[in-house]
Amino acid sequence: MKILDRCKLEDCFDGSAVYQYEFADPWNITRIKALARLGKLDYYADFPRPLFRVASARGLFVKGLAGTKLCRVIFPRTDREETVQHFEQAMSLLD
């Protein structure tokens, strides 16, 4: 998935960094299921707006809605740059 934009959001977490990512294409079930390679995937298809979340062992959290081009990503305090690179590389492989 091609990343179009990444903007930092205000957060109240201690030392974490919260970003909103915008992608060229919307999240579909195939892309959402592929996120499982990042960590534990929760997908709530029965919600009025299907929600997905991923929590990785690295402390990365991803949350978004199917059908949208956005997701919110929380990066950990430690090894942040490495985790950002890992996430962005994983996104580029989803297509």
C-alpha positions as CSV (number, residue, x, y, z in Angstrom):
1,M,0.0,0.0,0.0
2,K,1.4,3.3,-1.0
3,I,1.6,5.8,1.9
4,L,0.3,9.3,0.8
5,D,0.7,11.1,4.1
6,R,1.8,10.7,7.7
7,C,0.9,13.3,10.3
8,K,1.7,13.4,14.0
9,L,-1.4,13.5,16.3
10,E,-1.6,14.9,19.8
11,D,-1.4,12.2,22.4
12,C,-1.5,11.8,26.1
13,F,0.7,8.7,26.3
14,D,4.0,8.8,28.1
15,G,6.7,8.9,25.5
16,S,4.8,7.3,22.6
17,A,4.3,8.8,19.2
18,V,0.8,8.7,17.6
19,Y,0.5,9.1,13.9
20,Q,-2.3,9.0,11.3
21,Y,-1.4,7.4,8.0
22,E,-3.2,7.9,4.8
23,F,-2.9,5.4,2.0
24,A,-3.7,5.5,-1.7
25,D,-6.2,2.6,-1.4
26,P,-8.8,1.8,1.2
27,W,-8.4,-1.0,3.7
28,N,-10.1,-4.2,2.5
29,I,-10.3,-7.7,4.1
30,T,-7.2,-9.0,2.3
31,R,-5.0,-6.1,3.4
32,I,-6.4,-6.3,6.9
33,K,-5.7,-10.0,7.2
34,A,-2.2,-9.4,6.0
35,L,-1.5,-7.2,9.0
36,A,-1.4,-10.3,11.1
37,R,2.3,-10.6,10.2
38,L,2.9,-7.5,12.3
39,G,1.4,-9.0,15.5
40,K,-1.9,-10.0,17.1
41,L,-4.8,-9.0,14.8
42,D,-8.3,-8.3,16.0
43,Y,-10.9,-7.8,13.3
44,Y,-14.5,-6.9,14.1
45,A,-16.4,-7.5,10.9
46,D,-19.8,-7.4,12.6
47,F,-19.4,-3.8,13.8
48,P,-21.4,-1.2,11.8
49,R,-18.1,0.0,10.6
50,P,-15.7,-3.0,10.6
51,L,-12.8,-2.2,12.9
52,F,-9.3,-3.8,13.0
53,R,-6.4,-3.5,15.5
54,V,-3.0,-4.9,15.6
55,A,-0.7,-5.1,18.6
56,S,2.9,-6.2,18.1
57,A,5.6,-7.5,20.4
58,R,7.6,-4.4,19.5
59,G,5.0,-2.2,21.2
60,L,3.4,-1.1,17.9
61,F,-0.4,-0.5,17.8
62,V,-2.4,0.0,14.6
63,K,-6.1,0.7,14.5
64,G,-8.4,1.5,11.6
65,L,-11.7,1.0,9.8
66,A,-12.3,-1.2,6.8
67,G,-13.2,0.8,3.7
68,T,-11.2,3.9,4.7
69,K,-7.8,5.0,3.6
70,L,-6.6,6.0,7.1
71,C,-5.3,4.2,10.2
72,R,-3.9,5.4,13.5
73,V,-0.5,4.0,14.5
74,I,1.1,4.3,18.0
75,F,4.9,3.8,18.0
76,P,6.7,2.8,21.2
77,R,9.3,5.0,22.9
78,T,12.1,2.5,22.5
79,D,13.4,1.6,19.1
80,R,10.9,4.0,17.5
81,E,12.7,4.7,14.3
82,E,13.4,1.0,13.7
83,T,9.7,0.3,14.4
84,V,8.6,3.1,12.0
85,Q,10.8,1.7,9.2
86,H,9.5,-1.9,9.9
87,F,5.9,-0.7,9.8
88,E,6.3,1.4,6.6
89,Q,8.2,-1.4,4.9
90,A,5.4,-3.9,5.8
91,M,2.8,-1.5,4.4
92,S,4.7,-1.3,1.1
93,L,4.5,-5.1,0.8
94,L,0.7,-5.3,1.1
95,D,0.0,-4.8,-2.6
